[in-house]
């Protein structure tokens, strides 16, 4: 069974690596934003933290969001439209391997982008942190992929193959902006700041900022509990949507 999971994850990784529309956009989009706002802007500080260091945390969260939402949301919707899900259901492979492979690919691509962000920040932004802060920031961002995997799973089971990319963009980009991932949180209008705690993007960004001792709101434990709650809500919604799709197909 372990070999089945490994082979499915390996082939899924090869598939997404060969899809330039996914691999290049997932990797380059957050890096481009970080270069514009974290490196090209005049040096500024937020609560004693340089902008280059502050935005490593938030654009790391932005990167993990993109890799997971596109892998799950668009990937599953397209494969449903092509009939690939029916082939998978008819095969002896456990469905858990299918979803595990999607999650593994999303986390691998997200981890690559986060490491590249770290390299850009350290080399060009002169970001300096204790080794434990680098490691904990990386681990927190990768682990924070879970609620976005669940959200992508919901989108993939509800959206059609043609509408899924637009649906993901309509959720992904506003969620990143309102969650304070593009700009420092106190730059945002008061109305947006009040709405931000209702989004998982806000909580993941705040965890990464707190680890770096940058200005953050709330406690790490509180934000982690919020992400766990979002994961359960999205997983429940995805299960309902998946069950509804099976009932429509098989009766």
Secondary structure as UniProt FT lines:
FT   HELIX           2..18
FT   HELIX           20..34
FT   HELIX           35..39
FT   STRAND          45..46
FT   TURN            47..48
FT   STRAND          49..50
FT   HELIX           51..68
FT   HELIX           69..74
FT   HELIX           75..82
FT   HELIX           84..90
FT   HELIX           95..123
FT   HELIX           131..143
FT   TURN            144..145
FT   HELIX           146..158
FT   TURN            161..163
FT   HELIX           164..178
FT   TURN            179..180
FT   HELIX           185..187
FT   HELIX           190..196
FT   TURN            197..198
FT   HELIX           200..211
FT   TURN            212..213
FT   HELIX           220..250
//
